[in-house]
Every structure is written in structure tokens, then in C-alpha cells.
């Protein structure tokens, strides 16, 4: 599970069932894109 914690909220960016020791590039990329979207949305809100 990938999460982003800010003062007013905790965002769950991505959840998946991990079957191996290595997290796939696709899962990391999904979380990264969603994190950037949250950060951008927070910037626009201010």
C-alpha cells in the first residue's frame, strides 16, 4: 500500500496484492502519478 500523509489528510495512493519480494515498476509508477496529482491539487487549492 502506498500512502501520502499530510497535516489534514492521509491519501491512499495505491493498493495491491504483493506476490513477490519486488514491487513492480507499474505499481510504483501508479503511486507516483497519483502522488503528483495529489500534490498538484493541493497547490491549486491554496
N, CA, C and O atoms as a Maestro MAE file, in Angstrom:
{
 s_m_m2io_version
 :::
 2.0.0
}

f_m_ct {
 s_m_title
 :::
 protein
 m_atom[184] {
  # First column is atom index #
  i_m_mmod_type
  r_m_x_coord
  r_m_y_coord
  r_m_z_coord
  i_m_residue_number
  s_m_chain_name
  s_m_pdb_residue_name
  s_m_pdb_atom_name
  i_m_atomic_number
  :::
  1 25 0.853 -1.166 0.000 1 A "UNK " " N  " 7
  2 3 0.000 0.000 0.000 1 A "UNK " " CA " 6
  3 2 0.904 1.236 0.000 1 A "UNK " " C  " 6
  4 15 1.881 1.309 0.746 1 A "UNK " " O  " 8
  5 25 0.564 2.181 -0.834 2 A "UNK " " N  " 7
  6 3 1.278 3.447 -0.868 2 A "UNK " " CA " 6
  7 2 0.353 4.527 -0.328 2 A "UNK " " C  " 6
  8 15 -0.791 4.645 -0.768 2 A "UNK " " O  " 8
  9 25 0.844 5.316 0.622 3 A "UNK " " N  " 7
  10 3 0.054 6.396 1.212 3 A "UNK " " CA " 6
  11 2 0.859 7.687 1.227 3 A "UNK " " C  " 6
  12 15 2.090 7.676 1.216 3 A "UNK " " O  " 8
  13 25 0.133 8.800 1.253 4 A "UNK " " N  " 7
  14 3 0.747 10.115 1.411 4 A "UNK " " CA " 6
  15 2 0.073 10.767 2.605 4 A "UNK " " C  " 6
  16 15 -1.151 10.890 2.639 4 A "UNK " " O  " 8
  17 25 0.858 11.183 3.577 5 A "UNK " " N  " 7
  18 3 0.325 11.767 4.799 5 A "UNK " " CA " 6
  19 2 0.614 13.261 4.824 5 A "UNK " " C  " 6
  20 15 1.765 13.686 4.716 5 A "UNK " " O  " 8
  21 25 -0.436 14.045 4.965 6 A "UNK " " N  " 7
  22 3 -0.327 15.487 5.097 6 A "UNK " " CA " 6
  23 2 -1.002 15.882 6.402 6 A "UNK " " C  " 6
  24 15 -1.623 15.042 7.053 6 A "UNK " " O  " 8
  25 25 -0.890 17.143 6.791 7 A "UNK " " N  " 7
  26 3 -1.445 17.584 8.079 7 A "UNK " " CA " 6
  27 2 -2.929 17.290 8.204 7 A "UNK " " C  " 6
  28 15 -3.376 16.822 9.251 7 A "UNK " " O  " 8
  29 25 -3.702 17.554 7.157 8 A "UNK " " N  " 7
  30 3 -5.155 17.445 7.253 8 A "UNK " " CA " 6
  31 2 -5.721 16.149 6.700 8 A "UNK " " C  " 6
  32 15 -6.909 15.881 6.875 8 A "UNK " " O  " 8
  33 25 -4.898 15.326 6.032 9 A "UNK " " N  " 7
  34 3 -5.458 14.123 5.415 9 A "UNK " " CA " 6
  35 2 -4.373 13.083 5.156 9 A "UNK " " C  " 6
  36 15 -3.184 13.392 5.076 9 A "UNK " " O  " 8
  37 25 -4.827 11.853 5.030 10 A "UNK " " N  " 7
  38 3 -3.975 10.752 4.583 10 A "UNK " " CA " 6
  39 2 -4.611 10.204 3.312 10 A "UNK " " C  " 6
  40 15 -5.788 9.841 3.307 10 A "UNK " " O  " 8
  41 25 -3.836 10.146 2.241 11 A "UNK " " N  " 7
  42 3 -4.329 9.683 0.950 11 A "UNK " " CA " 6
  43 2 -3.797 8.285 0.678 11 A "UNK " " C  " 6
  44 15 -2.594 8.046 0.787 11 A "UNK " " O  " 8
  45 25 -4.683 7.360 0.325 12 A "UNK " " N  " 7
  46 3 -4.265 6.031 -0.112 12 A "UNK " " CA " 6
  47 2 -4.068 6.121 -1.616 12 A "UNK " " C  " 6
  48 15 -5.026 6.316 -2.365 12 A "UNK " " O  " 8
  49 25 -2.831 5.980 -2.054 13 A "UNK " " N  " 7
  50 3 -2.499 6.174 -3.461 13 A "UNK " " CA " 6
  51 2 -2.661 4.910 -4.283 13 A "UNK " " C  " 6
  52 15 -3.070 4.971 -5.443 13 A "UNK " " O  " 8
  53 25 -2.345 3.763 -3.693 14 A "UNK " " N  " 7
  54 3 -2.414 2.516 -4.463 14 A "UNK " " CA " 6
  55 2 -2.355 1.337 -3.506 14 A "UNK " " C  " 6
  56 15 -1.565 1.336 -2.562 14 A "UNK " " O  " 8
  57 25 -3.187 0.339 -3.749 15 A "UNK " " N  " 7
  58 3 -3.165 -0.919 -3.001 15 A "UNK " " CA " 6
  59 2 -3.071 -2.063 -3.992 15 A "UNK " " C  " 6
  60 15 -3.635 -2.004 -5.085 15 A "UNK " " O  " 8
  61 25 -2.368 -3.082 -3.609 16 A "UNK " " N  " 7
  62 3 -2.234 -4.243 -4.476 16 A "UNK " " CA " 6
  63 2 -1.854 -5.449 -3.642 16 A "UNK " " C  " 6
  64 15 -1.413 -5.315 -2.500 16 A "UNK " " O  " 8
  65 25 -2.028 -6.622 -4.214 17 A "UNK " " N  " 7
  66 3 -1.666 -7.864 -3.549 17 A "UNK " " CA " 6
  67 2 -0.253 -8.214 -3.991 17 A "UNK " " C  " 6
  68 15 -0.018 -8.531 -5.157 17 A "UNK " " O  " 8
  69 25 0.659 -8.156 -3.078 18 A "UNK " " N  " 7
  70 3 2.065 -8.411 -3.399 18 A "UNK " " CA " 6
  71 2 2.334 -9.906 -3.341 18 A "UNK " " C  " 6
  72 15 2.095 -10.557 -2.324 18 A "UNK " " O  " 8
  73 25 2.835 -10.439 -4.450 19 A "UNK " " N  " 7
  74 3 3.085 -11.879 -4.534 19 A "UNK " " CA " 6
  75 2 4.572 -12.212 -4.585 19 A "UNK " " C  " 6
  76 15 4.958 -13.373 -4.455 19 A "UNK " " O  " 8
  77 25 5.414 -11.181 -4.778 20 A "UNK " " N  " 7
  78 3 6.859 -11.394 -4.847 20 A "UNK " " CA " 6
  79 2 7.553 -10.406 -3.909 20 A "UNK " " C  " 6
  80 15 6.909 -9.533 -3.329 20 A "UNK " " O  " 8
  81 25 8.869 -10.552 -3.767 21 A "UNK " " N  " 7
  82 3 9.649 -9.650 -2.915 21 A "UNK " " CA " 6
  83 2 9.809 -8.270 -3.543 21 A "UNK " " C  " 6
  84 15 9.979 -7.277 -2.836 21 A "UNK " " O  " 8
  85 25 9.753 -8.210 -4.870 22 A "UNK " " N  " 7
  86 3 9.994 -6.968 -5.605 22 A "UNK " " CA " 6
  87 2 8.661 -6.334 -5.996 22 A "UNK " " C  " 6
  88 15 7.764 -7.006 -6.506 22 A "UNK " " O  " 8
  89 25 8.548 -5.030 -5.748 23 A "UNK " " N  " 7
  90 3 7.363 -4.290 -6.176 23 A "UNK " " CA " 6
  91 2 7.545 -3.934 -7.645 23 A "UNK " " C  " 6
  92 15 8.596 -3.429 -8.041 23 A "UNK " " O  " 8
  93 25 6.524 -4.198 -8.451 24 A "UNK " " N  " 7
  94 3 6.650 -3.973 -9.892 24 A "UNK " " CA " 6
  95 2 6.769 -2.493 -10.226 24 A "UNK " " C  " 6
  96 15 6.298 -1.632 -9.482 24 A "UNK " " O  " 8
  97 25 7.402 -2.213 -11.355 25 A "UNK " " N  " 7
  98 3 7.560 -0.837 -11.811 25 A "UNK " " CA " 6
  99 2 6.201 -0.205 -12.066 25 A "UNK " " C  " 6
  100 15 6.012 0.988 -11.827 25 A "UNK " " O  " 8
  101 25 5.263 -0.996 -12.547 26 A "UNK " " N  " 7
  102 3 3.921 -0.476 -12.832 26 A "UNK " " CA " 6
  103 2 3.237 -0.007 -11.549 26 A "UNK " " C  " 6
  104 15 2.618 1.057 -11.538 26 A "UNK " " O  " 8
  105 25 3.336 -0.772 -10.487 27 A "UNK " " N  " 7
  106 3 2.726 -0.378 -9.215 27 A "UNK " " CA " 6
  107 2 3.375 0.885 -8.661 27 A "UNK " " C  " 6
  108 15 2.681 1.766 -8.153 27 A "UNK " " O  " 8
  109 25 4.700 0.981 -8.755 28 A "UNK " " N  " 7
  110 3 5.391 2.182 -8.296 28 A "UNK " " CA " 6
  111 2 5.018 3.392 -9.143 28 A "UNK " " C  " 6
  112 15 4.861 4.496 -8.622 28 A "UNK " " O  " 8
  113 25 4.876 3.182 -10.442 29 A "UNK " " N  " 7
  114 3 4.524 4.284 -11.341 29 A "UNK " " CA " 6
  115 2 3.117 4.800 -11.057 29 A "UNK " " C  " 6
  116 15 2.884 6.008 -11.080 29 A "UNK " " O  " 8
  117 25 2.194 3.907 -10.795 30 A "UNK " " N  " 7
  118 3 0.816 4.310 -10.472 30 A "UNK " " CA " 6
  119 2 0.810 5.173 -9.217 30 A "UNK " " C  " 6
  120 15 0.164 6.221 -9.186 30 A "UNK " " O  " 8
  121 25 1.522 4.741 -8.187 31 A "UNK " " N  " 7
  122 3 1.582 5.510 -6.941 31 A "UNK " " CA " 6
  123 2 2.244 6.865 -7.165 31 A "UNK " " C  " 6
  124 15 1.805 7.864 -6.596 31 A "UNK " " O  " 8
  125 25 3.286 6.914 -7.979 32 A "UNK " " N  " 7
  126 3 3.984 8.177 -8.235 32 A "UNK " " CA " 6
  127 2 3.085 9.169 -8.966 32 A "UNK " " C  " 6
  128 15 3.058 10.352 -8.627 32 A "UNK " " O  " 8
  129 25 2.357 8.696 -9.958 33 A "UNK " " N  " 7
  130 3 1.447 9.565 -10.715 33 A "UNK " " CA " 6
  131 2 0.351 10.103 -9.799 33 A "UNK " " C  " 6
  132 15 0.017 11.287 -9.854 33 A "UNK " " O  " 8
  133 25 -0.198 9.248 -8.972 34 A "UNK " " N  " 7
  134 3 -1.266 9.681 -8.066 34 A "UNK " " CA " 6
  135 2 -0.736 10.638 -7.012 34 A "UNK " " C  " 6
  136 15 -1.436 11.572 -6.623 34 A "UNK " " O  " 8
  137 25 0.497 10.422 -6.540 35 A "UNK " " N  " 7
  138 3 1.090 11.343 -5.569 35 A "UNK " " CA " 6
  139 2 1.261 12.728 -6.185 35 A "UNK " " C  " 6
  140 15 0.930 13.734 -5.558 35 A "UNK " " O  " 8
  141 25 1.778 12.781 -7.415 36 A "UNK " " N  " 7
  142 3 1.935 14.072 -8.096 36 A "UNK " " CA " 6
  143 2 0.583 14.752 -8.283 36 A "UNK " " C  " 6
  144 15 0.486 15.973 -8.167 36 A "UNK " " O  " 8
  145 25 -0.462 13.975 -8.573 37 A "UNK " " N  " 7
  146 3 -1.799 14.549 -8.738 37 A "UNK " " CA " 6
  147 2 -2.297 15.149 -7.426 37 A "UNK " " C  " 6
  148 15 -2.901 16.222 -7.430 37 A "UNK " " O  " 8
  149 25 -2.054 14.476 -6.311 38 A "UNK " " N  " 7
  150 3 -2.470 14.988 -5.006 38 A "UNK " " CA " 6
  151 2 -1.712 16.272 -4.682 38 A "UNK " " C  " 6
  152 15 -2.309 17.248 -4.228 38 A "UNK " " O  " 8
  153 25 -0.412 16.274 -4.911 39 A "UNK " " N  " 7
  154 3 0.396 17.460 -4.628 39 A "UNK " " CA " 6
  155 2 -0.068 18.634 -5.487 39 A "UNK " " C  " 6
  156 15 -0.209 19.748 -4.984 39 A "UNK " " O  " 8
  157 25 -0.301 18.399 -6.763 40 A "UNK " " N  " 7
  158 3 -0.765 19.459 -7.656 40 A "UNK " " CA " 6
  159 2 -2.131 19.990 -7.236 40 A "UNK " " C  " 6
  160 15 -2.363 21.199 -7.257 40 A "UNK " " O  " 8
  161 25 -3.029 19.096 -6.857 41 A "UNK " " N  " 7
  162 3 -4.371 19.512 -6.413 41 A "UNK " " CA " 6
  163 2 -4.283 20.348 -5.144 41 A "UNK " " C  " 6
  164 15 -5.037 21.306 -4.974 41 A "UNK " " O  " 8
  165 25 -3.354 19.984 -4.247 42 A "UNK " " N  " 7
  166 3 -3.184 20.755 -3.011 42 A "UNK " " CA " 6
  167 2 -2.623 22.133 -3.301 42 A "UNK " " C  " 6
  168 15 -2.996 23.102 -2.640 42 A "UNK " " O  " 8
  169 25 -1.727 22.239 -4.283 43 A "UNK " " N  " 7
  170 3 -1.161 23.534 -4.669 43 A "UNK " " CA " 6
  171 2 -2.234 24.436 -5.253 43 A "UNK " " C  " 6
  172 15 -2.285 25.626 -4.943 43 A "UNK " " O  " 8
  173 25 -3.095 23.875 -6.100 44 A "UNK " " N  " 7
  174 3 -4.168 24.653 -6.731 44 A "UNK " " CA " 6
  175 2 -5.187 25.109 -5.710 44 A "UNK " " C  " 6
  176 15 -5.777 26.179 -5.859 44 A "UNK " " O  " 8
  177 25 -5.401 24.318 -4.680 45 A "UNK " " N  " 7
  178 3 -6.403 24.627 -3.662 45 A "UNK " " CA " 6
  179 2 -5.999 25.834 -2.814 45 A "UNK " " C  " 6
  180 15 -6.863 26.559 -2.320 45 A "UNK " " O  " 8
  181 25 -4.705 26.050 -2.643 46 A "UNK " " N  " 7
  182 3 -4.214 27.142 -1.800 46 A "UNK " " CA " 6
  183 2 -4.350 28.469 -2.456 46 A "UNK " " C  " 6
  184 15 -3.980 29.487 -1.871 46 A "UNK " " O  " 8
  :::
 }
 m_bond[183] {
  # First column is bond index #
  i_m_from
  i_m_to
  i_m_order
  :::
  1 1 2 1
  2 2 3 1
  3 3 4 2
  4 3 5 1
  5 5 6 1
  6 6 7 1
  7 7 8 2
  8 7 9 1
  9 9 10 1
  10 10 11 1
  11 11 12 2
  12 11 13 1
  13 13 14 1
  14 14 15 1
  15 15 16 2
  16 15 17 1
  17 17 18 1
  18 18 19 1
  19 19 20 2
  20 19 21 1
  21 21 22 1
  22 22 23 1
  23 23 24 2
  24 23 25 1
  25 25 26 1
  26 26 27 1
  27 27 28 2
  28 27 29 1
  29 29 30 1
  30 30 31 1
  31 31 32 2
  32 31 33 1
  33 33 34 1
  34 34 35 1
  35 35 36 2
  36 35 37 1
  37 37 38 1
  38 38 39 1
  39 39 40 2
  40 39 41 1
  41 41 42 1
  42 42 43 1
  43 43 44 2
  44 43 45 1
  45 45 46 1
  46 46 47 1
  47 47 48 2
  48 47 49 1
  49 49 50 1
  50 50 51 1
  51 51 52 2
  52 51 53 1
  53 53 54 1
  54 54 55 1
  55 55 56 2
  56 55 57 1
  57 57 58 1
  58 58 59 1
  59 59 60 2
  60 59 61 1
  61 61 62 1
  62 62 63 1
  63 63 64 2
  64 63 65 1
  65 65 66 1
  66 66 67 1
  67 67 68 2
  68 67 69 1
  69 69 70 1
  70 70 71 1
  71 71 72 2
  72 71 73 1
  73 73 74 1
  74 74 75 1
  75 75 76 2
  76 75 77 1
  77 77 78 1
  78 78 79 1
  79 79 80 2
  80 79 81 1
  81 81 82 1
  82 82 83 1
  83 83 84 2
  84 83 85 1
  85 85 86 1
  86 86 87 1
  87 87 88 2
  88 87 89 1
  89 89 90 1
  90 90 91 1
  91 91 92 2
  92 91 93 1
  93 93 94 1
  94 94 95 1
  95 95 96 2
  96 95 97 1
  97 97 98 1
  98 98 99 1
  99 99 100 2
  100 99 101 1
  101 101 102 1
  102 102 103 1
  103 103 104 2
  104 103 105 1
  105 105 106 1
  106 106 107 1
  107 107 108 2
  108 107 109 1
  109 109 110 1
  110 110 111 1
  111 111 112 2
  112 111 113 1
  113 113 114 1
  114 114 115 1
  115 115 116 2
  116 115 117 1
  117 117 118 1
  118 118 119 1
  119 119 120 2
  120 119 121 1
  121 121 122 1
  122 122 123 1
  123 123 124 2
  124 123 125 1
  125 125 126 1
  126 126 127 1
  127 127 128 2
  128 127 129 1
  129 129 130 1
  130 130 131 1
  131 131 132 2
  132 131 133 1
  133 133 134 1
  134 134 135 1
  135 135 136 2
  136 135 137 1
  137 137 138 1
  138 138 139 1
  139 139 140 2
  140 139 141 1
  141 141 142 1
  142 142 143 1
  143 143 144 2
  144 143 145 1
  145 145 146 1
  146 146 147 1
  147 147 148 2
  148 147 149 1
  149 149 150 1
  150 150 151 1
  151 151 152 2
  152 151 153 1
  153 153 154 1
  154 154 155 1
  155 155 156 2
  156 155 157 1
  157 157 158 1
  158 158 159 1
  159 159 160 2
  160 159 161 1
  161 161 162 1
  162 162 163 1
  163 163 164 2
  164 163 165 1
  165 165 166 1
  166 166 167 1
  167 167 168 2
  168 167 169 1
  169 169 170 1
  170 170 171 1
  171 171 172 2
  172 171 173 1
  173 173 174 1
  174 174 175 1
  175 175 176 2
  176 175 177 1
  177 177 178 1
  178 178 179 1
  179 179 180 2
  180 179 181 1
  181 181 182 1
  182 182 183 1
  183 183 184 2
  :::
 }
}
